[in-house]
Amino acid sequence: MVFDPFTIIMLAVLAVLIFFMFRNSRKRQQEMRDLQSKVVPGAQVMTNFGVFGTILSIDEDENKVELEAGPGTVLTVHRQTIARVVDAVEAPVAGSTPVIETEPEFGERAAETPRDDTPDTKKSEG
């Protein structure tokens, strides 16, 4: 059986596509395992529909999570609706001085526009 170069190239492309398909699948499974390991009571999370809250309890048998969205507001959601665990962002320390930049970044407007201190070229009448 003789294979022409076009057939060999097509088979190579097909093999590469299959390789990347399996690789992406494994990567997604690993990300899901990492997310599920972070989903514990007390964690700050965001759901697929954009609700932020704190996990109160997890029911493993029925895949339900009790989520406190606000003071006294408890939602029961499916465990798979938890999209991500929100990492704590460090807030600036009270009393610390903010960093003042001398020059704006490229494309950013300056806080104060420079003045044109050139003398007036028009002669005043009078």
N, CA, C and O atoms as a GROMACS GRO file, in nm:
protein
  504
    1MET      N    1   0.085  -0.117   0.000
    1MET     CA    2   0.000   0.000   0.000
    1MET      C    3   0.090   0.124   0.000
    1MET      O    4   0.182   0.133   0.081
    2VAL      N    5   0.064   0.217  -0.088
    2VAL     CA    6   0.146   0.336  -0.104
    2VAL      C    7   0.066   0.457  -0.055
    2VAL      O    8  -0.048   0.478  -0.096
    3PHE      N    9   0.129   0.535   0.034
    3PHE     CA   10   0.065   0.657   0.083
    3PHE      C   11   0.128   0.777   0.013
    3PHE      O   12   0.250   0.789   0.008
    4ASP      N   13   0.045   0.863  -0.038
    4ASP     CA   14   0.099   0.985  -0.099
    4ASP      C   15   0.126   1.087   0.013
    4ASP      O   16   0.073   1.070   0.123
    5PRO      N   17   0.204   1.190  -0.011
    5PRO     CA   18   0.239   1.288   0.093
    5PRO      C   19   0.118   1.360   0.153
    5PRO      O   20   0.117   1.392   0.271
    6PHE      N   21   0.016   1.384   0.072
    6PHE     CA   22  -0.104   1.452   0.123
    6PHE      C   23  -0.172   1.368   0.231
    6PHE      O   24  -0.215   1.424   0.332
    7THR      N   25  -0.182   1.238   0.212
    7THR     CA   26  -0.245   1.150   0.310
    7THR      C   27  -0.163   1.146   0.439
    7THR      O   28  -0.220   1.146   0.548
    8ILE      N   29  -0.033   1.144   0.428
    8ILE     CA   30   0.053   1.143   0.546
    8ILE      C   31   0.036   1.273   0.625
    8ILE      O   32   0.030   1.271   0.747
    9ILE      N   33   0.030   1.385   0.555
    9ILE     CA   34   0.011   1.515   0.621
    9ILE      C   35  -0.125   1.520   0.691
    9ILE      O   36  -0.134   1.567   0.804
   10MET      N   37  -0.228   1.471   0.625
   10MET     CA   38  -0.362   1.471   0.685
   10MET      C   39  -0.366   1.384   0.811
   10MET      O   40  -0.428   1.422   0.910
   11LEU      N   41  -0.302   1.269   0.808
   11LEU     CA   42  -0.298   1.182   0.926
   11LEU      C   43  -0.219   1.247   1.039
   11LEU      O   44  -0.256   1.233   1.156
   12ALA      N   45  -0.111   1.318   1.007
   12ALA     CA   46  -0.032   1.387   1.109
   12ALA      C   47  -0.113   1.498   1.174
   12ALA      O   48  -0.108   1.515   1.296
   13VAL      N   49  -0.188   1.574   1.094
   13VAL     CA   50  -0.272   1.681   1.148
   13VAL      C   51  -0.381   1.622   1.237
   13VAL      O   52  -0.411   1.676   1.344
   14LEU      N   53  -0.440   1.513   1.194
   14LEU     CA   54  -0.542   1.447   1.276
   14LEU      C   55  -0.484   1.399   1.408
   14LEU      O   56  -0.550   1.412   1.512
   15ALA      N   57  -0.365   1.345   1.408
   15ALA     CA   58  -0.300   1.298   1.530
   15ALA      C   59  -0.272   1.415   1.626
   15ALA      O   60  -0.290   1.402   1.747
   16VAL      N   61  -0.229   1.528   1.570
   16VAL     CA   62  -0.202   1.646   1.653
   16VAL      C   63  -0.331   1.698   1.715
   16VAL      O   64  -0.333   1.734   1.832
   17LEU      N   65  -0.439   1.702   1.638
   17LEU     CA   66  -0.567   1.748   1.691
   17LEU      C   67  -0.616   1.658   1.804
   17LEU      O   68  -0.665   1.707   1.906
   18ILE      N   69  -0.604   1.529   1.786
   18ILE     CA   70  -0.646   1.436   1.891
   18ILE      C   71  -0.560   1.454   2.016
   18ILE      O   72  -0.612   1.450   2.127
   19PHE      N   73  -0.430   1.474   1.998
   19PHE     CA   74  -0.341   1.496   2.113
   19PHE      C   75  -0.385   1.619   2.193
   19PHE      O   76  -0.395   1.612   2.315
   20PHE      N   77  -0.411   1.731   2.124
   20PHE     CA   78  -0.451   1.852   2.194
   20PHE      C   79  -0.589   1.837   2.258
   20PHE      O   80  -0.613   1.895   2.364
   21MET      N   81  -0.678   1.762   2.197
   21MET     CA   82  -0.811   1.740   2.255
   21MET      C   83  -0.798   1.667   2.389
   21MET      O   84  -0.862   1.706   2.486
   22PHE      N   85  -0.717   1.562   2.395
   22PHE     CA   86  -0.698   1.489   2.520
   22PHE      C   87  -0.625   1.575   2.623
   22PHE      O   88  -0.655   1.568   2.742
   23ARG      N   89  -0.530   1.653   2.578
   23ARG     CA   90  -0.455   1.739   2.670
   23ARG      C   91  -0.546   1.843   2.735
   23ARG      O   92  -0.539   1.865   2.856
   24ASN      N   93  -0.632   1.907   2.656
   24ASN     CA   94  -0.725   2.006   2.711
   24ASN      C   95  -0.824   1.942   2.806
   24ASN      O   96  -0.860   2.002   2.907
   25SER      N   97  -0.868   1.822   2.775
   25SER     CA   98  -0.961   1.752   2.862
   25SER      C   99  -0.896   1.723   2.997
   25SER      O  100  -0.959   1.742   3.101
   26ARG      N  101  -0.773   1.677   2.997
   26ARG     CA  102  -0.703   1.650   3.124
   26ARG      C  103  -0.682   1.778   3.203
   26ARG      O  104  -0.692   1.778   3.325
   27LYS      N  105  -0.651   1.887   3.133
   27LYS     CA  106  -0.629   2.015   3.200
   27LYS      C  107  -0.757   2.062   3.269
   27LYS      O  108  -0.752   2.108   3.383
   28ARG      N  109  -0.871   2.052   3.200
   28ARG     CA  110  -0.998   2.091   3.260
   28ARG      C  111  -1.033   2.005   3.381
   28ARG      O  112  -1.083   2.055   3.481
   29GLN      N  113  -1.007   1.874   3.371
   29GLN     CA  114  -1.034   1.785   3.484
   29GLN      C  115  -0.946   1.823   3.604
   29GLN      O  116  -0.994   1.820   3.718
   30GLN      N  117  -0.821   1.857   3.580
   30GLN     CA  118  -0.732   1.896   3.689
   30GLN      C  119  -0.780   2.026   3.754
   30GLN      O  120  -0.777   2.039   3.876
   31GLU      N  121  -0.825   2.122   3.673
   31GLU     CA  122  -0.877   2.247   3.727
   31GLU      C  123  -1.001   2.223   3.811
   31GLU      O  124  -1.018   2.286   3.915
   32MET      N  125  -1.088   2.133   3.767
   32MET     CA  126  -1.208   2.101   3.845
   32MET      C  127  -1.172   2.034   3.977
   32MET      O  128  -1.232   2.064   4.080
   33ARG      N  129  -1.073   1.945   3.976
   33ARG     CA  130  -1.028   1.881   4.101
   33ARG      C  131  -0.971   1.985   4.197
   33ARG      O  132  -0.997   1.980   4.317
   34ASP      N  133  -0.892   2.079   4.144
   34ASP     CA  134  -0.836   2.185   4.228
   34ASP      C  135  -0.946   2.272   4.288
   34ASP      O  136  -0.939   2.307   4.406
   35LEU      N  137  -1.047   2.306   4.208
   35LEU     CA  138  -1.157   2.388   4.256
   35LEU      C  139  -1.234   2.314   4.365
   35LEU      O  140  -1.265   2.372   4.469
   36GLN      N  141  -1.265   2.186   4.341
   36GLN     CA  142  -1.342   2.110   4.439
   36GLN      C  143  -1.265   2.092   4.570
   36GLN      O  144  -1.327   2.081   4.676
   37SER      N  145  -1.133   2.089   4.565
   37SER     CA  146  -1.056   2.077   4.688
   37SER      C  147  -1.058   2.208   4.768
   37SER      O  148  -1.043   2.205   4.890
   38LYS      N  149  -1.078   2.321   4.701
   38LYS     CA  150  -1.086   2.450   4.769
   38LYS      C  151  -1.225   2.480   4.822
   38LYS      O  152  -1.241   2.569   4.907
   39VAL      N  153  -1.326   2.408   4.774
   39VAL     CA  154  -1.464   2.433   4.816
   39VAL      C  155  -1.487   2.365   4.950
   39VAL      O  156  -1.516   2.245   4.956
   40VAL      N  157  -1.472   2.442   5.057
   40VAL     CA  158  -1.490   2.394   5.194
   40VAL      C  159  -1.574   2.497   5.269
   40VAL      O  160  -1.578   2.613   5.229
   41PRO      N  161  -1.641   2.457   5.376
   41PRO     CA  162  -1.716   2.556   5.455
   41PRO      C  163  -1.626   2.669   5.503
   41PRO      O  164  -1.516   2.647   5.553
   42GLY      N  165  -1.677   2.791   5.487
   42GLY     CA  166  -1.602   2.910   5.525
   42GLY      C  167  -1.534   2.978   5.408
   42GLY      O  168  -1.484   3.090   5.424
   43ALA      N  169  -1.530   2.915   5.292
   43ALA     CA  170  -1.463   2.974   5.175
   43ALA      C  171  -1.554   3.077   5.108
   43ALA      O  172  -1.675   3.059   5.100
   44GLN      N  173  -1.493   3.184   5.060
   44GLN     CA  174  -1.564   3.285   4.983
   44GLN      C  175  -1.567   3.238   4.838
   44GLN      O  176  -1.461   3.211   4.781
   45VAL      N  177  -1.685   3.229   4.778
   45VAL     CA  178  -1.697   3.176   4.643
   45VAL      C  179  -1.786   3.265   4.557
   45VAL      O  180  -1.858   3.352   4.607
   46MET      N  181  -1.779   3.242   4.425
   46MET     CA  182  -1.868   3.305   4.329
   46MET      C  183  -1.935   3.195   4.249
   46MET      O  184  -1.869   3.099   4.209
   47THR      N  185  -2.065   3.206   4.227
   47THR     CA  186  -2.138   3.106   4.151
   47THR      C  187  -2.137   3.142   4.003
   47THR      O  188  -2.093   3.250   3.964
   48ASN      N  189  -2.185   3.048   3.920
   48ASN     CA  190  -2.192   3.072   3.775
   48ASN      C  191  -2.282   3.189   3.741
   48ASN      O  192  -2.262   3.255   3.639
   49PHE      N  193  -2.381   3.216   3.824
   49PHE     CA  194  -2.474   3.324   3.794
   49PHE      C  195  -2.437   3.453   3.865
   49PHE      O  196  -2.518   3.545   3.872
   50GLY      N  197  -2.313   3.462   3.919
   50GLY     CA  198  -2.260   3.588   3.969
   50GLY      C  199  -2.289   3.622   4.112
   50GLY      O  200  -2.267   3.736   4.152
   51VAL      N  201  -2.337   3.530   4.193
   51VAL     CA  202  -2.366   3.557   4.332
   51VAL      C  203  -2.242   3.524   4.414
   51VAL      O  204  -2.187   3.414   4.404
   52PHE      N  205  -2.198   3.619   4.496
   52PHE     CA  206  -2.086   3.598   4.586
   52PHE      C  207  -2.139   3.560   4.722
   52PHE      O  208  -2.244   3.608   4.764
   53GLY      N  209  -2.068   3.474   4.791
   53GLY     CA  210  -2.112   3.436   4.924
   53GLY      C  211  -2.009   3.348   4.994
   53GLY      O  212  -1.903   3.317   4.940
   54THR      N  213  -2.045   3.309   5.115
   54THR     CA  214  -1.962   3.224   5.199
   54THR      C  215  -2.031   3.090   5.215
   54THR      O  216  -2.151   3.084   5.241
   55ILE      N  217  -1.956   2.983   5.199
   55ILE     CA  218  -2.013   2.849   5.212
   55ILE      C  219  -2.036   2.820   5.359
   55ILE      O  220  -1.945   2.831   5.441
   56LEU      N  221  -2.160   2.782   5.393
   56LEU     CA  222  -2.193   2.744   5.529
   56LEU      C  223  -2.180   2.594   5.549
   56LEU      O  224  -2.120   2.549   5.647
   57SER      N  225  -2.236   2.516   5.455
   57SER     CA  226  -2.227   2.370   5.466
   57SER      C  227  -2.236   2.308   5.327
   57SER      O  228  -2.285   2.369   5.232
   58ILE      N  229  -2.187   2.185   5.318
   58ILE     CA  230  -2.188   2.111   5.192
   58ILE      C  231  -2.251   1.975   5.218
   58ILE      O  232  -2.209   1.903   5.308
   59ASP      N  233  -2.354   1.940   5.137
   59ASP     CA  234  -2.417   1.808   5.144
   59ASP      C  235  -2.361   1.725   5.029
   59ASP      O  236  -2.400   1.742   4.914
   60GLU      N  237  -2.270   1.633   5.062
   60GLU     CA  238  -2.204   1.551   4.960
   60GLU      C  239  -2.301   1.456   4.891
   60GLU      O  240  -2.286   1.429   4.771
   61ASP      N  241  -2.400   1.404   4.963
   61ASP     CA  242  -2.492   1.306   4.906
   61ASP      C  243  -2.581   1.365   4.798
   61ASP      O  244  -2.603   1.303   4.694
   62GLU      N  245  -2.632   1.486   4.821
   62GLU     CA  246  -2.724   1.548   4.726
   62GLU      C  247  -2.658   1.658   4.643
   62GLU      O  248  -2.725   1.724   4.564
   63ASN      N  249  -2.526   1.679   4.660
   63ASN     CA  250  -2.451   1.782   4.587
   63ASN      C  251  -2.512   1.921   4.605
   63ASN      O  252  -2.526   1.996   4.509
   64LYS      N  253  -2.547   1.954   4.729
   64LYS     CA  254  -2.603   2.086   4.759
   64LYS      C  255  -2.508   2.162   4.849
   64LYS      O  256  -2.439   2.105   4.934
   65VAL      N  257  -2.504   2.293   4.828
   65VAL     CA  258  -2.421   2.382   4.907
   65VAL      C  259  -2.511   2.491   4.964
   65VAL      O  260  -2.589   2.552   4.891
   66GLU      N  261  -2.499   2.516   5.095
   66GLU     CA  262  -2.568   2.629   5.156
   66GLU      C  263  -2.472   2.747   5.153
   66GLU      O  264  -2.363   2.741   5.209
   67LEU      N  265  -2.516   2.853   5.088
   67LEU     CA  266  -2.432   2.970   5.062
   67LEU      C  267  -2.496   3.091   5.127
   67LEU      O  268  -2.612   3.122   5.102
   68GLU      N  269  -2.419   3.161   5.212
   68GLU     CA  270  -2.469   3.284   5.273
   68GLU      C  271  -2.431   3.400   5.184
   68GLU      O  272  -2.315   3.440   5.177
   69ALA      N  273  -2.531   3.456   5.114
   69ALA     CA  274  -2.507   3.565   5.020
   69ALA      C  275  -2.502   3.700   5.090
   69ALA      O  276  -2.438   3.793   5.041
   70GLY      N  277  -2.569   3.711   5.202
   70GLY     CA  278  -2.572   3.834   5.280
   70GLY      C  279  -2.609   3.798   5.422
   70GLY      O  280  -2.640   3.682   5.450
   71PRO      N  281  -2.609   3.895   5.512
   71PRO     CA  282  -2.647   3.865   5.649
   71PRO      C  283  -2.790   3.812   5.655
   71PRO      O  284  -2.885   3.884   5.623
   72GLY      N  285  -2.806   3.688   5.696
   72GLY     CA  286  -2.938   3.627   5.709
   72GLY      C  287  -2.994   3.572   5.580
   72GLY      O  288  -3.106   3.519   5.580
   73THR      N  289  -2.923   3.582   5.470
   73THR     CA  290  -2.970   3.531   5.342
   73THR      C  291  -2.891   3.406   5.306
   73THR      O  292  -2.774   3.414   5.270
   74VAL      N  293  -2.958   3.290   5.316
   74VAL     CA  294  -2.892   3.163   5.287
   74VAL      C  295  -2.954   3.103   5.162
   74VAL      O  296  -3.076   3.084   5.155
   75LEU      N  297  -2.871   3.074   5.063
   75LEU     CA  298  -2.917   3.014   4.938
   75LEU      C  299  -2.871   2.869   4.934
   75LEU      O  300  -2.762   2.837   4.981
   76THR      N  301  -2.954   2.782   4.879
   76THR     CA  302  -2.915   2.644   4.856
   76THR      C  303  -2.894   2.628   4.706
   76THR      O  304  -2.988   2.644   4.628
   77VAL      N  305  -2.771   2.596   4.666
   77VAL     CA  306  -2.738   2.584   4.525
   77VAL      C  307  -2.673   2.448   4.500
   77VAL      O  308  -2.625   2.383   4.593
   78HIS      N  309  -2.672   2.407   4.376
   78HIS     CA  310  -2.604   2.283   4.338
   78HIS      C  311  -2.454   2.306   4.347
   78HIS      O  312  -2.406   2.416   4.319
   79ARG      N  313  -2.381   2.205   4.384
   79ARG     CA  314  -2.237   2.218   4.405
   79ARG      C  315  -2.164   2.258   4.276
   79ARG      O  316  -2.063   2.328   4.282
   80GLN      N  317  -2.213   2.215   4.160
   80GLN     CA  318  -2.146   2.245   4.034
   80GLN      C  319  -2.164   2.389   3.989
   80GLN      O  320  -2.099   2.432   3.894
   81THR      N  321  -2.253   2.465   4.054
   81THR     CA  322  -2.270   2.605   4.015
   81THR      C  323  -2.162   2.694   4.073
   81THR      O  324  -2.155   2.812   4.038
   82ILE      N  325  -2.077   2.642   4.160
   82ILE     CA  326  -1.970   2.722   4.216
   82ILE      C  327  -1.862   2.735   4.109
   82ILE      O  328  -1.798   2.636   4.071
   83ALA      N  329  -1.842   2.858   4.060
   83ALA     CA  330  -1.751   2.882   3.949
   83ALA      C  331  -1.607   2.897   3.996
   83ALA      O  332  -1.515   2.844   3.933
   84ARG      N  333  -1.587   2.969   4.107
   84ARG     CA  334  -1.450   2.988   4.153
   84ARG      C  335  -1.449   3.028   4.300
   84ARG      O  336  -1.547   3.078   4.354
   85VAL      N  337  -1.334   3.003   4.361
   85VAL     CA  338  -1.313   3.045   4.498
   85VAL      C  339  -1.246   3.182   4.492
   85VAL      O  340  -1.146   3.200   4.422
   86VAL      N  341  -1.302   3.278   4.564
   86VAL     CA  342  -1.252   3.415   4.560
   86VAL      C  343  -1.136   3.424   4.657
   86VAL      O  344  -1.151   3.398   4.776
   87ASP      N  345  -1.019   3.462   4.605
   87ASP     CA  346  -0.902   3.480   4.690
   87ASP      C  347  -0.913   3.613   4.761
   87ASP      O  348  -0.964   3.710   4.705
   88ALA      N  349  -0.864   3.617   4.883
   88ALA     CA  350  -0.868   3.741   4.960
   88ALA      C  351  -0.770   3.840   4.899
   88ALA      O  352  -0.654   3.806   4.875
   89VAL      N  353  -0.816   3.962   4.874
   89VAL     CA  354  -0.732   4.067   4.818
   89VAL      C  355  -0.687   4.154   4.934
   89VAL      O  356  -0.768   4.197   5.015
   90GLU      N  357  -0.557   4.179   4.941
   90GLU     CA  358  -0.505   4.259   5.050
   90GLU      C  359  -0.549   4.404   5.033
   90GLU      O  360  -0.527   4.465   4.928
   91ALA      N  361  -0.612   4.458   5.138
   91ALA     CA  362  -0.655   4.596   5.137
   91ALA      C  363  -0.540   4.683   5.182
   91ALA      O  364  -0.454   4.637   5.257
   92PRO      N  365  -0.534   4.810   5.138
   92PRO     CA  366  -0.427   4.897   5.184
   92PRO      C  367  -0.438   4.920   5.335
   92PRO      O  368  -0.548   4.930   5.389
   93VAL      N  369  -0.325   4.927   5.401
   93VAL     CA  370  -0.322   4.946   5.545
   93VAL      C  371  -0.362   5.089   5.577
   93VAL      O  372  -0.318   5.183   5.511
   94ALA      N  373  -0.448   5.104   5.680
   94ALA     CA  374  -0.494   5.237   5.718
   94ALA      C  375  -0.375   5.318   5.768
   94ALA      O  376  -0.292   5.269   5.844
   95GLY      N  377  -0.367   5.442   5.725
   95GLY     CA  378  -0.259   5.530   5.767
   95GLY      C  379  -0.138   5.525   5.675
   95GLY      O  380  -0.045   5.603   5.692
   96SER      N  381  -0.138   5.435   5.579
   96SER     CA  382  -0.024   5.429   5.488
   96SER      C  383  -0.040   5.536   5.381
   96SER      O  384  -0.152   5.572   5.344
   97THR      N  385   0.071   5.586   5.334
   97THR     CA  386   0.065   5.691   5.234
   97THR      C  387   0.055   5.630   5.095
   97THR      O  388   0.126   5.534   5.064
   98PRO      N  389  -0.032   5.682   5.012
   98PRO     CA  390  -0.043   5.628   4.877
   98PRO      C  391   0.079   5.666   4.794
   98PRO      O  392   0.145   5.767   4.819
   99VAL      N  393   0.109   5.584   4.697
   99VAL     CA  394   0.221   5.610   4.608
   99VAL      C  395   0.179   5.713   4.505
   99VAL      O  396   0.078   5.697   4.437
  100ILE      N  397   0.257   5.818   4.495
  100ILE     CA  398   0.226   5.924   4.399
  100ILE      C  399   0.323   5.911   4.283
  100ILE      O  400   0.445   5.915   4.301
  101GLU      N  401   0.268   5.896   4.165
  101GLU     CA  402   0.350   5.883   4.046
  101GLU      C  403   0.381   6.022   3.992
  101GLU      O  404   0.296   6.110   3.993
  102THR      N  405   0.503   6.039   3.945
  102THR     CA  406   0.541   6.169   3.891
  102THR      C  407   0.492   6.185   3.748
  102THR      O  408   0.458   6.296   3.707
  103GLU      N  409   0.489   6.077   3.672
  103GLU     CA  410   0.443   6.084   3.534
  103GLU      C  411   0.333   5.982   3.512
  103GLU      O  412   0.338   5.872   3.568
  104PRO      N  413   0.233   6.017   3.433
  104PRO     CA  414   0.126   5.920   3.405
  104PRO      C  415   0.176   5.809   3.313
  104PRO      O  416   0.271   5.827   3.238
  105GLU      N  417   0.110   5.695   3.321
  105GLU     CA  418   0.141   5.584   3.231
  105GLU      C  419   0.102   5.622   3.089
  105GLU      O  420   0.027   5.717   3.069
  106PHE      N  421   0.154   5.548   2.991
  106PHE     CA  422   0.123   5.575   2.852
  106PHE      C  423  -0.028   5.564   2.830
  106PHE      O  424  -0.087   5.462   2.865
  107GLY      N  425  -0.088   5.664   2.772
  107GLY     CA  426  -0.229   5.664   2.742
  107GLY      C  427  -0.316   5.710   2.857
  107GLY      O  428  -0.439   5.715   2.844
  108GLU      N  429  -0.257   5.742   2.971
  108GLU     CA  430  -0.332   5.784   3.089
  108GLU      C  431  -0.327   5.935   3.099
  108GLU      O  432  -0.224   5.996   3.070
  109ARG      N  433  -0.436   5.995   3.140
  109ARG     CA  434  -0.439   6.141   3.153
  109ARG      C  435  -0.371   6.182   3.283
  109ARG      O  436  -0.380   6.112   3.384
  110ALA      N  437  -0.305   6.294   3.278
  110ALA     CA  438  -0.240   6.347   3.398
  110ALA      C  439  -0.348   6.405   3.489
  110ALA      O  440  -0.451   6.454   3.442
  111ALA      N  441  -0.325   6.400   3.619
  111ALA     CA  442  -0.422   6.450   3.716
  111ALA      C  443  -0.438   6.601   3.702
  111ALA      O  444  -0.548   6.653   3.718
  112GLU      N  445  -0.329   6.670   3.673
  112GLU     CA  446  -0.335   6.815   3.659
  112GLU      C  447  -0.273   6.851   3.526
  112GLU      O  448  -0.162   6.807   3.494
  113THR      N  449  -0.344   6.931   3.447
  113THR     CA  450  -0.290   6.967   3.316
  113THR      C  451  -0.183   7.074   3.333
  113THR      O  452  -0.199   7.165   3.414
  114PRO      N  453  -0.074   7.065   3.258
  114PRO     CA  454   0.033   7.167   3.270
  114PRO      C  455  -0.016   7.302   3.219
  114PRO      O  456  -0.096   7.310   3.126
  115ARG      N  457   0.033   7.405   3.283
  115ARG     CA  458  -0.007   7.540   3.244
  115ARG      C  459   0.090   7.595   3.141
  115ARG      O  460   0.208   7.558   3.136
  116ASP      N  461   0.038   7.683   3.060
  116ASP     CA  462   0.122   7.752   2.962
  116ASP      C  463   0.160   7.886   3.023
  116ASP      O  464   0.079   7.978   3.028
  117ASP      N  465   0.283   7.896   3.069
  117ASP     CA  466   0.328   8.018   3.138
  117ASP      C  467   0.395   8.119   3.045
  117ASP      O  468   0.469   8.206   3.091
  118THR      N  469   0.370   8.109   2.916
  118THR     CA  470   0.430   8.203   2.823
  118THR      C  471   0.357   8.337   2.836
  118THR      O  472   0.237   8.341   2.861
  119PRO      N  473   0.430   8.445   2.818
  119PRO     CA  474   0.365   8.577   2.830
  119PRO      C  475   0.265   8.599   2.716
  119PRO      O  476   0.276   8.542   2.608
  120ASP      N  477   0.169   8.682   2.746
  120ASP     CA  478   0.064   8.711   2.649
  120ASP      C  479   0.123   8.791   2.534
  120ASP      O  480   0.188   8.894   2.556
  121THR      N  481   0.102   8.745   2.412
  121THR     CA  482   0.162   8.814   2.298
  121THR      C  483   0.080   8.932   2.250
  121THR      O  484   0.131   9.015   2.175
  122LYS      N  485  -0.045   8.942   2.291
  122LYS     CA  486  -0.128   9.054   2.251
  122LYS      C  487  -0.093   9.176   2.336
  122LYS      O  488  -0.070   9.166   2.456
  123LYS      N  489  -0.091   9.290   2.272
  123LYS     CA  490  -0.067   9.414   2.347
  123LYS      C  491  -0.200   9.461   2.402
  123LYS      O  492  -0.303   9.460   2.335
  124SER      N  493  -0.192   9.502   2.526
  124SER     CA  494  -0.315   9.551   2.588
  124SER      C  495  -0.342   9.692   2.543
  124SER      O  496  -0.250   9.773   2.530
  125GLU      N  497  -0.466   9.719   2.521
  125GLU     CA  498  -0.505   9.851   2.478
  125GLU      C  499  -0.524   9.939   2.598
  125GLU      O  500  -0.579   9.895   2.700
  126GLY      N  501  -0.481  10.061   2.590
  126GLY     CA  502  -0.516  10.145   2.699
  126GLY      C  503  -0.424  10.244   2.734
  126GLY      O  504  -0.449  10.320   2.828
   0.00000   0.00000   0.00000
